[in-house]
Amino acid sequence: MSDQTYSKNELMICVAARLFEDGATCFIGTGIPMLAAMLAAKTTAPNLVPVFEFGGTGAIMEELPRAVGEARTWHKGISALGICDTMETAQRGFIDYGFLGGAQIDPYGNLNSITIGEHDHPRARLPGSGGGNDVGSHCWQTVAIMQHDARRFVPKTDCVTTPGYLTGPGAREAAGLPRNTGPAYVVSTLALMDFDPESRRMRLKATHPGVSVEEVLAATGFELLIPEQVEITAPPSAEELRLLREEIDPERLYI
């Protein structure tokens, strides 16, 4: 990915932002998902309704929130509820998308954000799932946004904090989760993935500019499905980069 005028994070944010549907209700996690939501609201999805787990709904994000429970997540919003009310809203089927991050992801889109290694004696202890389990269980579709390497894209996550398709077709329903829900996309620093509707396994949809299919496969710790036609994502536009650098994250906290 040489001769580029943007960072991997900026590209990933732009690709994720283009997935937001105008008028959709979207659970937004801390960090890069927030930047993607802010960019979408300023470009392709001006009527986006962001939802934060501590109760902020429909906030106008004029400044980047630092976390899902701080004042900017309620700013000029349409409601200020609590965490229980917000999770119940998802359980009732009113949240279209959940945009989340994670430390590990497996072929079926299960995410881990608790520990690396054995749960009781981990090699590393992570920040935790927060509302990630509720988001992955009850939103209609989820989108994971994360760095791409073989340590993170693993055959089996050390823990499952956010359910994807669990062990494959029918597993979500057998576990009592709503039908027709589950992961839709994975946006990484190398590519855009979706999920095969039959096997429920992760599938390469598009590589980022300058990235080959072979590079994506080498950075993936499991067999990634490869369709006959692999697209290439569009690079960030000059306006998207201006918005990210000047209005959304001028302090360069994430980009």
N, C-alpha and C positions, 0 to 999 in steps of 0.2 A: 504494500500500500504506500508506495513512494510518491513523491511530488504532489502530495495532497496539502490543501490549505485548511484542513480541519482535523480535529482529533478523532480517535475512535469513539470516545464518549459522545462527542457532538453528532457524529454520524448515527450512532445508536439511538440517541434521543430523537433525532429527526425521523428516522424510520418508525420508531414507536409512535411518535406524534401523529403520523399519517394514518395510523390504525384506529384512532379515536373517531367514532361516528358522531356527527353533529346531532345534538339533542339527547345523546345517550347519558345514562347515569353510570358513573364509573367510580369504584373504590380506588383510591390512590394511596400507594405506600410511600414511605419516606425515601428521599433521595432522588435518583434519576427518574422514577415514575412521576414525581412532582414537576420536574422540568419538562417532561414530555407532555403532561397535561396542560401546563402553562403555554407551551408552544402551540399545541393544538387549539387552545382557546383563542389564541391570537392569529390563527391562520385558517385551518380547514374546519374547525368545529367551534364556532363562536358561541353556540348554545349548549356547550358541554356542561353537564351538571356534576362537578366533582363531589365525592363523598369521602369523608375522613372518619376513621373508626371511633374517634372520641366525640363525634356528634356534629361536626361542621358539615353542612350540606349546601351546595350551590355557591360557595364562596367565590368572590372576584379576587383572584390571586394577583394583586398588583405588585406584591413583593414575594420572593421565594420563601415558603415556610421552611423552618428548620426541622420540624417534626410534625407528626399527625395530630398532636394535641395542643399546639400553640395557637396564639391569637389569630395569626394570618389565615388559619383554616376555617375561621368563622367570618372573616372580613366581608361585610356587605352580603352575607349569605341569605338564603331563603328560610333556613331554620337552624336553630342551635339546640340539638338534642343531647343525649348521653350515649355512652357506648352500648348499653343494652338496647336502647331504641334503634340505634343504627344497625346493629346486628340483626335485630328482629325485622327491620326493613328488608335486609338481604334474604332472610328466611322466607319472607312473604313473596319473594320473587320480583322485587322492584329495582334491583341493581343489575344493570346489563353486563358490565365488565368489571373485572378486578385486575389492576395493574400492579404487579409485585416484583420484588427482587428475591434472591436466594443465594446460598453458598453452593448448593449442589442441586442438580436436576437429573432425572433418569429418563429412559426412553419413553415412558408413559406420562411424563410431565409432572411427576411428583417432586416437590421441592423440600429441601432441608435447610432450616435456618436456626438450628439449635446447637448441635454438637458435631464435631468431626471425630470419628473413631467411636469406640464403645461408649454408650450413653453414660454409664456410671463412672467410667474412667476415660474421659475423652482426651484426645491430643490437643483439641482446641474447643473452647466453649464460646458460642456465638451469641449475638444479642437476643435471640429468641424469636418466636413466631408472631408475637403480638396478636393481631386479628387475622393472621394469614390463614389459619385453619378455617375460620368462618368464611373468609372471602373465597377460598378455593372450593369450599363445600356448597355455598349457596348462591354465589353470583352465577349468572347464566354462562358466562365465558370468562376465562382468565388469560392474561398475557404476562409472561415472565420476561424480565429485562435483566441481563446479566453478562458478565465477562465470559469469554469462551476459551476454555482449555480443558484438557483431559482430567484434571483434578476436580473440576466442577461438573462436567458432563460425564456422569458415571453410570455403570451398569445397574447399580442399586444404591440408593441414598442411605447414608448411615442412620438417618431418622426420616420420618415423613411428617413434616409439620404442615404442609399444604398439600391436600390430595389432588393428584392429577387423575389419570385413568386407572390408578392403583396398579393392578396386575394385568389389565387388558380389557377387552370387550366384556361389558356386563358387570364388571367389578364394582363400579361406582353404585350402580343400582342395587347390587347385592348387599352393599354396605349401608344402604338406606338413604343414599344421596339422591337428589332430584334427577329425574330423567332429562336428557338433552342438555346437561350441563357438563363443564369440563374445560380443559385447556384449549385455546384456539391458536395462539402463536407463542413463539419464543423469539425474542429479539436479542441477538448477541453482538459482540464486537466484531464478529466475522460474517454473520449471515442472519437471514430470516428463516425460521422454521415454522411449519404447521404440523398437523397430525393426520395420519391416514385414517379415513372414516371407518375402514373395516378392521384393521389390526389395532388401531388407537396408538400406534407407535409414531415417534417423532420423524418428520420428513423434511428434507431440505427443500425450501421453496425458492430462495434467492441468495446468492452470495453478494457481499458488498463490493464496491468497485475495487479492482486490483487484487481480490482474493479468489483463489482457485478452489474448485470443489475438493481437490486433493488436500489443500491446506485445512479446509473445514473438517475433513475426515480424520486427518492426523491429530487434530485438536479435540476430537470427540472420543470418549472412552467406551463407546458402544457402537453397534452397527446402526448407522443412520440411513434411513430409506432415501434413495436417490431417484427422483422421477426422470422420465425421458428428457424433459425440458426444464432446465434450471435457469431462472431469471437472474437479473442483476438489479440490485436496488439503485434508485436514483441518488446521487450524491446530494448533500445539503445545498440548498440554494443560497445566494448571497443574502436574501432577506431573512431566511431561517437563521443563518449564522449571526446576522446583525441583532436579531431579536434575542438569541441566546446570550450573546456576549454583552450587549448593551442594556437590555431590559430585564432579562430573566435571571441571569447569573453573573452580574458584573463583578462580583467578588471572586469569581472562579472557584466556587466551592466544589463543583462537580465536573466542569467542562475543561 
